[in-house]
Amino acid sequence: MKIALSRYGWFTAGVLLNAFGVALITKAALGTSPISSLPYVLSLRFPVTLGQFTFLMNMLFILAQVLLLRKDFRPVQLLQVAVNVVFSLFIDVSMGLLSWMEVGVLPMRLLALAVGCAVLGFGISVEVAPRVLMVPGEGIVQAIAVVTGRQFGNVKTAFDATLVSTALLLSLLFFHQLQGLEIGTIFSALAVGRFVNLYNRRLPLISRISALGART
């Protein structure tokens, strides 16, 4: 029980770090992460927050997993709903905590973007290491990979590209120009995975968290 609580504790910490990383990237005002691109563009058009649109999108992802996997959908993955509540809520909390942040000059915006990517990458490493649950954005990619027989990484790339493309089209439709999608979206798509790989290779903490999962 102690090990199980520790695993879920680390998983929750990773989810919170992910939310803060997304907020920090967004506050850099150079775009946002690919997974958040669609809810961010929608939040710029409608009086609904980034966290609230993220919640709605992730609920659709969970429903899609159930429909795609059917009897192969494990009931424990319904806990993704609780994860979605925490993640989405903490995005808005983090945006509020960072409300003081005004990064006007480009070097400061780039610095904030880089730090945000580093935080998001660390959060992903901590979230994945205990091997307890999938977050909705990864769960839907895994479900598509299982159904289509494609590799997870290839599906992930195509999925993120679809989200960004949809956000781009909506931005042009709503604002007749790009809003919420800039170089930061591309940078985060390229940088976050590299940070994850770096942490997984170099940080003893990640190995210790992974060992908790191996002991169950």
Legacy VTK file of the C-alpha trace (Angstrom):
# vtk DataFile Version 3.0
C-alpha trace
ASCII
DATASET POLYDATA
POINTS 216 float
0.000 0.000 0.000
2.832 2.376 0.846
4.460 1.742 -2.531
1.135 2.189 -4.344
0.502 5.506 -2.594
4.010 6.631 -3.444
3.525 5.740 -7.128
0.234 7.627 -7.360
1.778 10.524 -5.445
4.589 10.849 -7.967
2.119 10.495 -10.824
0.021 13.345 -9.399
3.137 15.484 -8.949
4.009 14.874 -12.587
0.534 15.902 -13.725
0.765 19.141 -11.726
4.192 19.880 -13.187
2.785 19.263 -16.671
0.028 21.792 -16.062
2.487 24.385 -14.770
4.789 23.765 -17.736
1.926 24.290 -20.194
1.006 27.551 -18.445
4.608 28.768 -18.470
5.012 27.995 -22.171
1.746 29.795 -22.889
2.753 32.853 -20.837
5.911 33.159 -22.921
3.552 34.480 -25.630
5.221 32.515 -28.403
2.471 29.952 -28.857
1.787 26.936 -26.690
2.468 23.201 -26.649
0.950 21.145 -29.509
-1.461 19.266 -27.215
-2.744 22.613 -25.877
-2.865 24.434 -29.205
-6.530 23.704 -29.956
-7.960 24.635 -26.519
-5.716 27.715 -26.429
-7.000 29.075 -29.742
-10.565 28.362 -28.644
-9.949 30.173 -25.337
-8.835 33.260 -27.279
-12.145 33.308 -29.166
-14.682 32.293 -26.506
-15.176 33.329 -22.837
-13.945 29.943 -21.602
-10.534 29.412 -19.999
-7.661 27.344 -21.347
-8.134 24.862 -18.512
-11.856 24.505 -19.161
-11.378 23.855 -22.874
-8.590 21.408 -22.003
-11.017 19.538 -19.745
-13.630 19.296 -22.500
-11.092 18.125 -25.062
-9.672 15.480 -22.749
-13.149 14.166 -21.924
-13.650 13.625 -25.658
-10.308 11.799 -25.736
-11.430 9.471 -22.926
-14.750 8.790 -24.654
-12.894 8.052 -27.890
-10.702 5.517 -26.058
-13.790 3.682 -24.806
-15.309 3.615 -28.295
-12.093 2.504 -29.975
-10.988 -0.162 -27.494
-14.438 -1.365 -26.377
-13.973 -4.496 -24.249
-10.190 -3.958 -24.229
-10.592 -0.659 -22.396
-9.444 -1.268 -18.834
-11.855 0.163 -16.227
-8.924 1.518 -14.189
-8.294 3.957 -17.038
-11.554 5.693 -16.126
-9.410 7.320 -13.451
-8.241 9.495 -16.331
-11.378 11.537 -15.611
-9.992 12.457 -12.176
-6.590 13.132 -13.723
-8.276 15.405 -16.259
-9.981 17.392 -13.496
-6.699 17.931 -11.651
-4.696 18.728 -14.781
-7.216 21.141 -16.279
-7.887 22.898 -12.989
-4.194 23.366 -12.288
-3.610 24.857 -15.741
-5.974 27.683 -14.788
-4.445 27.905 -11.302
-0.975 28.130 -12.858
-2.125 30.784 -15.323
-3.384 32.753 -12.338
-0.126 32.266 -10.415
1.775 33.536 -13.459
-0.556 36.481 -14.091
2.221 38.854 -12.964
4.472 37.579 -15.721
4.943 40.056 -18.556
7.720 39.031 -20.921
7.882 41.833 -23.449
11.332 41.509 -24.986
12.103 38.517 -27.179
15.086 37.170 -25.157
12.926 36.961 -22.010
10.115 35.308 -23.945
12.553 32.728 -25.322
13.904 32.115 -21.832
10.403 31.608 -20.433
9.633 29.232 -23.314
12.771 27.186 -22.681
12.085 26.973 -18.940
8.481 25.984 -19.635
9.613 23.187 -21.957
12.085 21.996 -19.338
9.368 21.937 -16.659
6.916 20.149 -18.964
9.549 17.585 -19.900
10.342 16.954 -16.232
6.657 16.593 -15.449
6.216 14.028 -18.206
9.201 12.032 -16.946
7.844 12.012 -13.388
4.302 11.206 -14.563
5.306 8.259 -16.748
7.934 6.723 -14.430
5.589 5.116 -11.824
3.549 3.412 -14.594
0.116 3.754 -13.033
-2.128 5.590 -15.520
-2.110 7.326 -18.853
-3.195 10.924 -19.217
-6.008 11.374 -21.787
-3.733 12.858 -24.461
-1.494 9.791 -24.345
-4.370 7.375 -23.804
-6.088 8.319 -27.058
-2.810 7.990 -28.975
-2.258 4.544 -27.461
-5.826 3.509 -28.371
-5.365 4.625 -31.982
-2.022 2.799 -32.152
-3.621 -0.424 -30.868
-6.560 -0.271 -33.273
-4.500 0.668 -36.338
-1.427 -1.421 -35.550
0.804 1.643 -35.945
3.757 2.527 -33.748
2.962 4.823 -30.811
5.570 7.412 -31.821
4.252 7.685 -35.371
0.669 8.034 -34.158
1.754 10.653 -31.610
3.427 12.752 -34.296
0.390 12.550 -36.590
-1.987 13.259 -33.697
-0.100 16.372 -32.573
0.135 17.577 -36.172
-3.643 17.155 -36.526
-4.302 19.190 -33.383
-1.981 21.986 -34.489
-3.447 22.004 -38.019
-6.974 22.206 -36.629
-5.941 25.031 -34.300
-4.328 26.832 -37.246
-7.483 26.583 -39.348
-9.666 27.818 -36.490
-7.268 30.695 -35.839
-7.544 31.798 -39.466
-11.328 31.372 -39.352
-11.796 33.299 -36.103
-9.142 36.017 -36.424
-8.100 35.955 -40.118
-4.521 35.621 -38.888
-2.427 33.375 -36.665
-3.331 33.759 -32.996
-1.851 31.550 -30.290
0.379 29.654 -32.724
3.940 30.853 -33.145
7.488 29.546 -33.120
6.999 28.390 -29.539
4.585 25.682 -30.672
7.199 24.215 -33.007
9.991 24.668 -30.459
8.059 22.891 -27.708
7.177 20.046 -30.078
10.890 19.520 -30.740
12.320 20.342 -27.307
10.045 18.666 -24.756
10.848 15.128 -25.913
14.557 15.880 -25.751
14.186 17.095 -22.176
12.289 13.902 -21.317
15.086 11.760 -22.750
17.701 13.801 -20.876
15.918 13.454 -17.534
15.303 9.739 -18.042
18.987 9.154 -18.751
20.573 11.524 -16.251
18.312 11.974 -13.227
18.600 9.303 -10.510
15.186 10.426 -9.213
13.453 9.111 -12.343
15.154 5.734 -11.924
14.043 5.542 -8.304
10.436 6.341 -9.246
10.550 3.716 -12.022
11.808 1.158 -9.508
8.616 1.656 -7.486
6.606 0.409 -10.448
8.879 -2.598 -10.883
8.288 -3.656 -7.278
4.525 -4.125 -7.692
LINES 1 217
216 0 1 2 3 4 5 6 7 8 9 10 11 12 13 14 15 16 17 18 19 20 21 22 23 24 25 26 27 28 29 30 31 32 33 34 35 36 37 38 39 40 41 42 43 44 45 46 47 48 49 50 51 52 53 54 55 56 57 58 59 60 61 62 63 64 65 66 67 68 69 70 71 72 73 74 75 76 77 78 79 80 81 82 83 84 85 86 87 88 89 90 91 92 93 94 95 96 97 98 99 100 101 102 103 104 105 106 107 108 109 110 111 112 113 114 115 116 117 118 119 120 121 122 123 124 125 126 127 128 129 130 131 132 133 134 135 136 137 138 139 140 141 142 143 144 145 146 147 148 149 150 151 152 153 154 155 156 157 158 159 160 161 162 163 164 165 166 167 168 169 170 171 172 173 174 175 176 177 178 179 180 181 182 183 184 185 186 187 188 189 190 191 192 193 194 195 196 197 198 199 200 201 202 203 204 205 206 207 208 209 210 211 212 213 214 215
